[in-house]
Amino acid sequence: MVRKSAFTLIELVFAIVIIGIAVTALPLMNQALTKGSEDNLVQEAIFGASTVLSEATTYHWDENSIDANNTSGLANVINIGSLCDATSTSPRYRLRPGHILEPYHRKCIKDLSITQANQSTDNNVTDVNDLVGSSTLFIGASSASGYKDVTYTLNISVTTNVNFAGSANPDIKEINADIQDNAGNTIVSLSTYVANIGEIDYYKRSF
């Protein structure tokens, strides 16, 4: 009986081919996995910025939207462009065109001479200007996975009197969110708009 103690030539060729394919494919697979991981981190950063912008739409339009003489704590409409009715004897006093003449609907602030502050100075009022600044949004770090460590920074700015629908509108503010990596490259820019429309009071039912 002849005992086989070595590879045949054809077996050796097949082994070399398989090893060559593996050596060639592994870097490509690693590159694809790294790219996928980094894309996932970018997507998470975008979701985080979108969440911040969604939350911003619930903030007060301006610090001065909260009238010092208004005990309800609700935001009112600032009298921009002198559109609020200033005649105290008028049934539409403190109402703008389009406002509904009902007790719990939107109204202008009591002091019609107040203008927007466009800044954050009162810690008791949460307005969109409180968002202005930079913060660390998301940190991706995993040397074991082979992709680079990345810190994503969220930069928030608020633009007033923005060009909206073809013309400058002082009643609208634009909130801009720029996501940057640790090299200062802007990954994505998001924006949303908030308007000087005040709040609607709720009906207080009594029994």
C-alpha positions as CSV (number, residue, x, y, z in Angstrom):
1,M,0.0,0.0,0.0
2,V,1.4,3.4,-1.0
3,R,1.0,6.0,1.7
4,K,0.5,9.7,0.6
5,S,2.8,12.0,2.5
6,A,2.8,15.3,0.5
7,F,0.5,17.6,-1.5
8,T,0.1,16.9,-5.2
9,L,0.8,19.7,-7.6
10,I,-2.8,20.3,-8.3
11,E,-3.6,20.5,-4.6
12,L,-0.8,23.0,-4.1
13,V,-2.0,25.2,-6.9
14,F,-5.6,25.2,-5.4
15,A,-4.2,26.1,-2.0
16,I,-2.2,29.0,-3.4
17,V,-5.2,30.3,-5.4
18,I,-7.5,30.1,-2.3
19,I,-4.9,31.9,-0.1
20,G,-4.4,34.5,-2.8
21,I,-8.2,35.2,-3.0
22,A,-8.4,35.5,0.8
23,V,-5.4,37.9,1.0
24,T,-6.9,40.0,-1.7
25,A,-10.5,40.0,-0.3
26,L,-9.8,40.6,3.3
27,P,-8.6,44.3,3.0
28,L,-11.6,45.0,0.7
29,M,-14.0,43.5,3.2
30,N,-12.4,45.4,6.1
31,Q,-12.6,48.6,4.0
32,A,-16.3,48.0,3.4
33,L,-17.0,47.3,7.0
34,T,-15.1,50.4,8.1
35,K,-17.0,52.6,5.6
36,G,-20.3,51.1,6.8
37,S,-19.4,51.8,10.4
38,E,-18.5,55.4,9.7
39,D,-21.7,56.0,7.7
40,N,-23.7,54.6,10.6
41,L,-22.0,57.2,12.9
42,V,-22.8,60.0,10.5
43,Q,-26.4,58.8,10.3
44,E,-26.6,58.8,14.1
45,A,-25.2,62.4,14.2
46,I,-27.9,63.5,11.7
47,F,-30.6,61.9,13.8
48,G,-29.2,63.7,16.9
49,A,-29.2,67.1,15.1
50,S,-32.8,66.4,13.8
51,T,-33.9,65.8,17.3
52,V,-32.4,69.1,18.5
53,L,-34.2,71.0,15.7
54,S,-37.5,69.2,16.4
55,E,-37.2,70.2,20.1
56,A,-36.3,73.8,19.1
57,T,-39.7,74.2,17.5
58,T,-41.3,73.9,20.9
59,Y,-39.2,76.7,22.4
60,H,-40.5,80.3,22.6
61,W,-39.8,82.4,19.5
62,D,-38.1,85.1,21.5
63,E,-37.5,86.1,25.2
64,N,-39.9,89.0,24.7
65,S,-42.7,86.7,23.6
66,I,-43.3,86.2,27.3
67,D,-45.0,89.4,28.4
68,A,-44.0,90.5,31.9
69,N,-47.6,91.5,32.5
70,N,-49.0,88.2,31.4
71,T,-49.5,85.9,34.5
72,S,-50.5,82.9,32.4
73,G,-46.9,82.3,31.3
74,L,-48.0,81.8,27.7
75,A,-46.1,83.3,24.8
76,N,-47.8,86.1,22.9
77,V,-47.2,87.7,19.5
78,I,-44.7,90.5,19.4
79,N,-46.0,93.6,17.6
80,I,-43.7,93.5,14.7
81,G,-44.6,95.9,11.9
82,S,-47.3,97.5,14.1
83,L,-49.8,95.0,12.8
84,C,-51.5,94.5,16.2
85,D,-54.6,96.6,16.8
86,A,-53.5,99.3,19.4
87,T,-57.0,100.8,20.0
88,S,-57.9,99.7,23.5
89,T,-61.6,100.2,22.8
90,S,-61.6,98.1,19.7
91,P,-63.0,94.6,19.9
92,R,-59.9,93.5,18.1
93,Y,-57.5,95.1,20.5
94,R,-54.2,93.2,20.6
95,L,-55.1,91.1,17.6
96,R,-53.4,91.0,14.3
97,P,-55.0,90.3,10.9
98,G,-55.9,86.7,10.8
99,H,-56.3,86.3,14.6
100,I,-59.6,84.9,15.8
101,L,-61.7,87.0,18.2
102,E,-62.0,84.4,20.9
103,P,-60.8,84.5,24.6
104,Y,-58.3,81.6,24.4
105,H,-56.8,82.3,20.9
106,R,-53.5,84.0,20.0
107,K,-53.0,87.6,21.0
108,C,-50.3,90.2,20.9
109,I,-48.3,91.1,24.0
110,K,-49.9,93.7,26.3
111,D,-47.0,96.2,25.8
112,L,-47.2,96.7,22.1
113,S,-44.0,98.8,22.1
114,I,-41.8,95.8,23.0
115,T,-39.7,94.4,20.1
116,Q,-37.8,91.1,19.8
117,A,-34.7,90.7,21.9
118,N,-32.9,88.3,19.5
119,Q,-30.7,87.1,22.3
120,S,-30.6,85.0,25.4
121,T,-30.4,86.9,28.7
122,D,-33.3,85.5,30.8
123,N,-32.6,82.1,32.3
124,N,-36.3,81.7,33.1
125,V,-37.4,81.9,29.5
126,T,-36.4,79.1,27.1
127,D,-36.3,80.6,23.6
128,V,-34.6,79.5,20.4
129,N,-31.6,81.8,21.0
130,D,-30.7,79.6,24.0
131,L,-29.6,77.0,21.5
132,V,-26.9,79.1,19.9
133,G,-23.4,77.6,20.4
134,S,-21.4,74.4,19.9
135,S,-21.7,71.1,21.7
136,T,-20.4,67.6,21.3
137,L,-23.2,65.7,19.6
138,F,-21.8,62.2,19.2
139,I,-18.4,60.4,19.7
140,G,-17.5,57.4,17.7
141,A,-14.5,55.5,18.8
142,S,-13.6,51.8,18.3
143,S,-10.0,50.8,17.5
144,A,-11.1,47.2,17.5
145,S,-13.4,47.7,14.5
146,G,-10.6,49.4,12.6
147,Y,-12.3,52.8,11.9
148,K,-11.0,56.1,13.0
149,D,-12.1,57.9,16.1
150,V,-14.5,60.7,15.2
151,T,-16.1,63.4,17.4
152,Y,-19.1,65.1,15.9
153,T,-19.8,68.7,16.9
154,L,-23.1,70.4,16.6
155,N,-23.0,74.1,15.8
156,I,-26.3,76.0,16.2
157,S,-26.9,79.5,14.9
158,V,-30.1,81.5,14.7
159,T,-30.8,83.9,11.8
160,T,-33.4,86.7,12.1
161,N,-35.3,88.5,9.4
162,V,-34.7,85.6,7.0
163,N,-35.6,85.4,3.4
164,F,-38.7,83.3,3.4
165,A,-40.9,82.7,0.4
166,G,-38.9,85.3,-1.6
167,S,-38.8,88.2,0.8
168,A,-37.3,89.1,4.2
169,N,-39.7,88.3,7.0
170,P,-39.0,89.7,10.5
171,D,-41.6,87.4,12.0
172,I,-39.5,84.3,11.2
173,K,-36.3,83.0,12.6
174,E,-34.2,80.3,11.0
175,I,-32.4,77.8,13.2
176,N,-29.3,76.3,11.4
177,A,-27.6,73.1,12.6
178,D,-24.1,72.3,11.2
179,I,-22.5,68.9,12.0
180,Q,-18.7,68.9,11.8
181,D,-16.2,66.2,12.4
182,N,-13.0,66.6,14.4
183,A,-11.2,67.9,11.3
184,G,-13.6,70.8,11.0
185,N,-15.3,69.4,7.9
186,T,-19.1,70.0,7.7
187,I,-20.8,66.7,7.3
188,V,-24.3,68.0,6.9
189,S,-26.3,71.2,7.4
190,L,-29.9,71.2,8.7
191,S,-32.3,74.0,9.2
192,T,-35.8,74.7,10.4
193,Y,-38.0,77.8,10.9
194,V,-40.0,79.2,13.9
195,A,-42.5,82.0,13.7
196,N,-43.8,84.8,15.9
197,I,-47.2,83.3,16.4
198,G,-47.6,83.0,20.2
199,E,-49.5,80.2,21.9
200,I,-53.1,79.2,22.4
201,D,-54.4,79.0,25.9
202,Y,-56.3,75.9,27.0
203,Y,-59.9,76.0,28.1
204,K,-60.2,75.7,31.9
205,R,-63.2,73.6,32.6
206,S,-64.8,73.9,36.1
207,F,-67.4,71.7,37.7
